[in-house]
């Protein structure tokens, strides 16, 4: 498959932008299962010109090139995503999972599920990594808002227990503690890397008042935020790294009810 798509010619008569435009269109409409005439009309050129361009670049006619692109994307999704087989089928333009599985078996002599196993793909691990990436994206996006574990689970369309189990398997701590840890790390990062006032840092990690952040640092670490910042900027910067100090500060200690 890769060999087919990487085929090149020494001829320089055919327009590279034409090929790039075709690839962009295929990427945008792959899930629709469009036929060659659709791409010809979209590009507004004669079909023979597009056929020659594809043949010059990849050694395939347009129909076979579309099939090759669809198959390549199907293989990529099987190996790199946690999508179910039916979802992959729709993503590459098949009408359903059955049609996709039948075509795939003709290519590989086995089912998509068996192919994943053969290639050593741990779908459960991929699902956990995908869920964690989505959670981290939400945390980064909403760092300035105090959200409960339940609200994060709801936004990710999973139950709280499922999300908590995922975090425990990936990071070895529960969801609530992980949310606290992320805020600790962000607070320390801002103290170390910026000159933002403590009040502004407090707002950026979801606290309404600077005193809340100060109490949290004071209770857990014995130092106020400004003192922590001074440590970061002192000669002992290597000794008191953000990561090390972040592990000792519990922001929730001053405001447990908001987590």
N, C-alpha and C positions, 0 to 999 in steps of 0.2 A: 504493500500500500504506500509506504513512504517513498519507495523507489519510483513509483508511478507519479507521485506528486512532485518529486524533486527533479524529474527529467528536464533537461535544458538543451537548447540548440545553439549552434554558433551563429545562426542567422540574426541579423540586427534589423530586419525589415519590419518586425512587428512591434507595435506600440506597447511599452511597459505600462503606461497609465491605463490602457484598455484592460489589461489583465488585472491590475489593481482594482479598477472599478468593478469588474466582474466578481472578484473575490469578496469585495465589500457587500455587493448585492446578495451573493450567496449566503454570507454570514447573517445578513439581516432577514433573509427569507427562507433559510434552511428548514425551519420548523413547519413551513407551509407546503413543502414538497412540490415546489414549482418545477415546471417542465422547461426545456430549452427555449421555446418560443417566448416565454415570459421574460427571460433575461435579454433576449434579442430586442424585444419591444422596449424594455426599460432603458436599454443603452442607446436605442435609436440608430442602429447600424444594420447593415445587411448581414444575414446569418452566416454567409460564406466567409466574411471577414472575421467574424468572431470565432468561427470554427478553425480558421487558419491560425489565428492568434493563439488559441488554446493548444492546438497541435504543435505549434512552434515552441511553446513554453513547456509543455508537459507530455507531448507525444500521445495525446488522447483526443478523441473527438469530444464535443461539448457534452453529449449525453453521458459518456463514460466518466468524464471529469466531474460532473455533478454527483454521480454515484460514488466516485472515489472520495470526494469531499464529505459526503454524507457518512460514508463508512469510517473515514478518519475521525470525524467528530464523535461518532458512536463509540469507537475504541477509546478515545480520550475520556469521554464521560464515564465509561465503564471502569477505567483505571484510575481516574483522578477525582471522581465525585462520589457522593453518597446517594445519588439519585436512584430510585427504583427503576426496574427494567421498563415498566410502562411509561415512566416519565422520560426516560432516555429515548424511547420509541417516538413519542410525540415531539421531543426536542429536535429530532433529525428528520422529521417529515413523514413518519409512518402513521397509518390510520389507527394502529393499536399495537399492543404488546405482542399479540400472536403473529402478526405479519413480520414484525421486527425479528422475533425469535426464529421464525422459519428462514428468513434471509440470512441471519447470522449463522445458523447451523449449516447452511450451504457453504458459507465461507470458511468456518472453523471446524465443522464437524462436531460441534458441541453447543450447548446452550450458553447464553450470556452469563447466567449464574455460575455454571461450571467453569467458564473461562476465567471469571474473577477468581475463583478458588485456585485454579491452575496457575494463575499469575501471582498468587500469594497476596491478593487484595483482602484486607480486613475491613469489611464494610462497616462493622460496628465502630471500629476505630475512626474511620472516615466520618461517620455520623457524629461521633463525639467531638472531633476536631472542628467540624462544620458548626455545630451548636455552640462551641466555645468561641469561635470566631465571631459568630453573630452576637453572642452575649457581650464580648469585649467591645464590639462596635457600638452597641447600645450604651454601655457604660461610658465610653469615650464621648459619645454624642450628648449624653445627659449627665455628665459629671457634676454640673452645677445644680442638679436637682436630686434631693434625697428620695430614692425610690426603694420600695420594699422588694424582697425577693419574689413575692407573689406577683407584683406588677411586672417585673422583668420576665417571669415565666409566662404571664399572660400575653405580653407583647411578642414573645417568641413562639407562641401557640403551642406550648408544652405545659404539662403540670409541674408544680413546684418541686415535687419529689424527683421527677425525671431530671430536671435541671440541677438539683442539688446532687444527685447521684453522679451526673456527668462531671460536675466540678470536682467532686471528691476523687473520682477515678483519674482525672487529668492532673489535679494540683494537690490532692491529699488533704484538702480542707473542705469544710462545708460552704454552701453558697453564701450564707450571711457573713461568715468570716472572710470569704474571698472579696465580697463587696467592700468590707472595711479595709482590707489590705490594699485594694486598688486606690482607695481614697488616700490612704497613708502614703502610698508611693507617689501619688500625684502631688500631695502637699509637700513632701520632701523634695521632689523634683523642682517645684516652683520656688521653694526656699533656697535651694542650691543654685539654680540656673537663672533666676530672675531677681529683679529689685522691686518686685511688686509689694505694696503694703500688705501687712498681715490681714487686714480687713478684706482686701481684694482676693487674696488667696483663699480665705474662708468662704467667700461667695462662690469661687470657682470650683470648690469641692462640695458645695451644697449646704454649707452652714449659714445661718442667717446673721450671726454675729461673730466678730473676731474673738470675743471672749470665750465662745464655745470651743474654737480651735485651740486657744491658749490653755483652757482648762484641760482639754484632752491631752495635749502634750505634757502639761505639768503633772497631771495625775499619773500618766503611764511612763514617761521618760525622765521626769524630774527637772526638765528644762522647758522654758518658754520657747515659742517659735523663733523669736529674735535671737535667742541664745543658740538654738540649733543652727540657725543661719550663720552665726558667727563661727561655730565649730566647723561648718562646711568650708568656710573661707579661711580658716586658720592653717597653720603649718601641719596640723593633724588631719588634713583632708583625706588622705589615704586610709587613715585609721578609722575615721568616722564617716564611712561612705553612706550615701543615701539609702542604699539597699539594706545595710546593716542596721541603721537607726530605724528605718521604716519597719523592720521586723519587731521592734520593741514598743512602738507607739500604737495605742489602741484608741482611735478617734471616737469609737462608740462609747468609751468609758464615760464621757461627759454628756452624752446625749443618746443613750441606748434606745429610747423609745422611737427615734426617728429612723432607725435602720430596720 
